[in-house]
């Protein structure tokens, strides 16, 4: 009798796990930036005393599920220092959101949130190489993206690779970003060969990393294709557009609901079709444009 009850209990647990897995599949995955706009109640985490004593800082990344009423119903740690994770989870469990409306109905959604932990600086220190790099990168982005001051941005952004190499804490990802931004500054000022050189450095760094299907690499390939097209090397530009398209299509297939992946795919389809028309391949250009129109149709909000 006891064995039968035990087996029944195990079967019930398995059924509940399957049910939860099926429910998870129905959640709409949204970008962190989209979720942030709906956040109406944010509870800051309590800094663990042990973390203060050990001077532990950093970010905790959490995957959360938000109900149709805007309540956080599930929190799962993805990364972060073990001392900080529980405090972050306790705080985020108390967050509240405006309901996420899709097709006129509130939906359960899942997203990723980052919870930062930092201790106050009791003794200010002069900026080191890392501080200088990050401040310069911020200026570069502001001039390029917000102010469109391209001439002024060039000297600021062009210095980034050298600063990234001097920054002790900067790794390959910072150096990649440095070449990306310097490339865009050159490109916006019509210096396409300089932009190409910078972006090829970015690609070389990324290809040495451990991200064989990275969307970041897709951005790098797309940038190189832009520069090659601008310098008149159309066959090579076509090769890089193909590489970018492959990575963006793969990312979109894995998560078609994520707006960022849809935008990436739409952008490369548009650019690649333009190149093909320039090369006289009208048939393939039209095929890519139809694929882009289909993508835009699927991502358009329903009335």
C-alpha positions in Angstrom: 0.0 0.0 0.0 2.8 2.4 1.0 4.7 1.6 -2.2 1.5 2.3 -4.3 1.1 5.7 -2.5 4.7 6.6 -3.1 4.5 5.7 -6.8 1.3 7.8 -7.1 3.1 10.8 -5.5 6.1 10.5 -7.9 3.7 10.3 -10.9 1.8 13.4 -9.7 5.1 15.3 -9.4 6.1 14.3 -12.9 2.7 15.5 -14.2 3.1 18.8 -12.5 6.6 19.3 -14.0 5.3 18.5 -17.5 2.5 21.0 -16.9 4.9 23.7 -15.8 7.1 23.1 -18.8 4.1 23.4 -21.2 3.0 26.6 -19.4 6.6 28.0 -19.8 6.4 27.5 -23.6 3.3 29.7 -23.7 5.1 32.7 -22.1 5.9 35.6 -24.4 9.6 36.4 -24.2 10.3 40.1 -24.2 13.4 42.2 -24.2 14.7 43.7 -20.9 14.2 47.2 -22.2 10.5 46.5 -23.0 9.9 45.1 -19.5 11.7 48.0 -17.9 9.1 50.4 -19.4 6.3 48.5 -17.6 7.9 48.4 -14.2 5.8 50.3 -11.6 7.3 49.0 -8.4 10.9 48.3 -7.9 12.2 47.1 -4.5 15.9 47.5 -4.0 17.8 44.5 -2.5 19.2 44.4 0.9 23.0 44.3 0.7 24.1 41.1 2.5 26.3 41.8 5.5 28.8 39.1 4.4 29.1 40.7 1.0 29.9 44.1 2.7 32.6 42.5 4.8 34.1 40.7 1.8 33.7 43.8 -0.4 31.7 41.8 -2.9 30.1 43.8 -5.8 28.6 43.0 -9.2 25.4 42.2 -11.0 23.0 39.4 -10.5 21.2 38.3 -13.7 17.8 36.7 -13.2 15.2 35.2 -15.5 11.7 36.1 -14.3 8.1 35.2 -15.2 5.5 37.9 -14.9 1.8 37.0 -14.7 -1.0 38.6 -16.7 -1.6 40.8 -13.6 1.9 42.1 -13.6 3.2 40.0 -10.6 6.5 38.3 -10.6 5.7 34.6 -10.1 9.0 32.9 -10.8 12.6 34.0 -10.4 15.6 31.9 -11.5 19.3 33.0 -11.1 21.3 33.0 -14.3 24.6 34.5 -13.1 26.0 36.5 -10.2 28.0 36.1 -7.0 26.5 33.4 -4.8 26.5 35.8 -1.8 24.3 38.3 -3.7 21.9 36.0 -5.5 19.3 35.3 -2.7 19.0 39.0 -1.8 18.4 39.9 -5.5 15.8 37.2 -5.9 14.0 38.3 -2.7 13.8 41.9 -4.0 12.7 41.0 -7.5 9.9 38.8 -6.2 8.3 42.0 -4.9 8.5 43.9 -8.2 5.3 44.8 -10.0 4.6 45.6 -13.6 1.8 47.0 -15.7 0.2 44.1 -17.5 1.7 43.3 -20.9 -1.1 43.6 -23.5 -0.9 41.7 -26.7 -3.8 41.6 -29.2 -5.9 43.3 -26.5 -5.3 40.7 -23.9 -2.9 40.6 -20.9 -0.2 38.0 -21.4 2.2 36.1 -19.1 5.7 37.0 -20.2 9.3 36.1 -19.4 12.3 38.3 -19.4 15.8 38.9 -18.0 16.6 41.5 -15.3 19.9 42.6 -13.9 20.2 43.6 -10.2 23.4 45.7 -9.5 25.2 45.6 -6.1 27.8 48.3 -5.4 29.4 49.6 -2.3 29.9 53.3 -1.6 33.3 54.7 -2.5 34.5 56.0 0.8 37.9 57.3 -0.5 37.7 58.8 -4.0 40.6 57.8 -6.2 41.9 59.4 -9.3 40.6 57.9 -12.6 42.6 54.9 -13.8 43.0 53.6 -17.3 39.6 51.7 -17.1 37.7 54.8 -15.9 39.3 56.8 -18.8 38.3 54.2 -21.3 34.7 53.9 -20.2 34.2 57.7 -20.0 35.6 58.1 -23.5 33.4 55.3 -24.8 30.3 57.0 -23.3 31.3 60.4 -24.9 31.7 58.6 -28.3 28.3 57.0 -28.1 26.6 60.2 -27.0 28.2 62.2 -29.9 27.3 59.5 -32.5 23.9 58.3 -31.4 22.3 61.2 -29.5 23.9 64.4 -31.0 24.9 63.1 -34.5 28.0 65.3 -34.1 30.1 63.1 -36.4 33.1 65.4 -37.0 33.5 65.9 -33.2 33.0 62.2 -32.6 35.8 61.0 -34.8 38.7 62.1 -32.6 36.9 60.8 -29.5 36.0 57.4 -31.0 39.2 56.9 -32.9 41.1 56.9 -29.5 39.0 54.0 -28.1 41.1 51.0 -29.3 44.3 52.4 -27.8 42.6 53.2 -24.5 41.0 49.8 -24.4 44.4 48.1 -24.8 45.8 50.1 -21.8 42.8 49.4 -19.5 43.8 46.5 -17.2 40.3 45.3 -16.7 39.3 45.5 -20.3 39.0 42.2 -22.2 38.4 41.3 -25.7 34.8 42.4 -25.6 35.7 46.0 -24.7 38.3 46.0 -27.5 35.7 44.8 -30.0 33.4 47.6 -28.9 36.2 50.1 -29.3 36.8 49.1 -32.9 33.0 49.0 -33.6 32.5 52.6 -32.4 35.7 53.9 -34.1 34.5 52.3 -37.3 31.1 54.0 -37.1 32.8 57.4 -36.5 35.0 56.9 -39.6 32.0 55.7 -41.6 29.8 58.6 -40.7 32.6 61.0 -41.8 32.9 59.3 -45.2 36.2 57.6 -44.3 35.1 54.2 -45.5 38.6 52.6 -45.8 39.3 53.5 -42.2 36.0 52.2 -41.1 36.7 48.9 -42.9 40.0 48.6 -41.2 38.4 49.1 -37.8 35.6 46.7 -38.4 37.9 44.0 -39.7 39.8 44.3 -36.4 36.5 43.8 -34.7 35.7 40.7 -36.7 39.2 39.2 -36.1 38.8 39.6 -32.3 35.3 38.1 -32.3 36.3 35.1 -34.5 38.9 34.3 -31.8 36.2 34.2 -29.1 34.0 31.3 -28.1 30.8 32.5 -29.7 30.4 30.7 -33.1 26.8 31.8 -33.7 27.0 35.1 -31.8 24.6 37.9 -32.8 27.5 40.2 -31.9 29.4 38.6 -34.8 26.5 39.2 -37.1 26.7 42.9 -36.3 30.4 42.9 -37.1 29.9 41.1 -40.4 27.1 43.5 -41.3 29.4 46.5 -40.6 32.2 45.1 -42.7 29.7 44.5 -45.5 28.6 48.2 -45.3 32.2 49.4 -45.5 33.1 47.1 -48.4 30.0 48.2 -50.3 31.0 51.8 -49.7 34.5 51.2 -51.0 33.2 49.5 -54.1 34.3 45.9 -53.3 30.9 44.4 -54.0 31.8 40.7 -54.2 33.4 40.8 -50.8 30.5 42.8 -49.5 28.2 40.1 -50.7 30.2 37.5 -48.9 29.9 39.3 -45.6 26.2 40.1 -46.0 25.7 36.3 -46.5 27.5 35.6 -43.2 25.5 38.2 -41.3 22.3 37.0 -42.8 23.0 33.4 -41.7 23.6 34.4 -38.1 20.6 36.7 -37.9 18.3 34.1 -39.5 19.5 31.5 -37.0 19.0 33.9 -34.0 15.5 34.9 -35.2 14.5 31.2 -35.7 15.5 30.4 -32.1 13.5 33.3 -30.7 11.1 34.8 -33.2 9.3 36.8 -30.5 12.3 38.9 -29.6 12.1 42.3 -31.3 15.9 42.8 -31.4 16.4 39.7 -33.5 13.6 40.7 -35.9 15.1 44.1 -36.3 18.6 42.7 -37.0 17.2 40.4 -39.7 15.1 43.1 -41.3 18.1 45.4 -41.4 20.5 42.9 -43.1 17.8 41.9 -45.6 17.3 45.5 -46.6 21.0 46.2 -46.9 21.8 43.0 -48.8 18.9 43.5 -51.3 20.3 47.0 -52.0 23.7 45.5 -52.8 22.2 42.8 -55.1 20.3 45.4 -57.1 23.6 47.4 -57.4 25.2 44.2 -58.7 22.4 43.6 -61.2 20.9 40.5 -59.4 17.3 41.7 -59.5 15.8 38.2 -58.9 17.6 37.5 -55.7 17.1 41.1 -54.5 13.4 40.8 -55.0 13.4 37.5 -53.1 15.1 39.1 -50.1 12.7 42.0 -50.2 9.7 39.7 -50.1 11.3 37.9 -47.1 11.7 41.3 -45.5 8.1 42.3 -46.2 6.9 39.0 -44.8 8.9 39.6 -41.6 7.6 43.1 -41.2 4.1 41.8 -41.7 4.5 39.2 -38.9 6.0 41.8 -36.5 3.4 44.5 -37.2 0.9 44.9 -34.3 -2.5 43.5 -34.9 -5.4 45.9 -35.0 
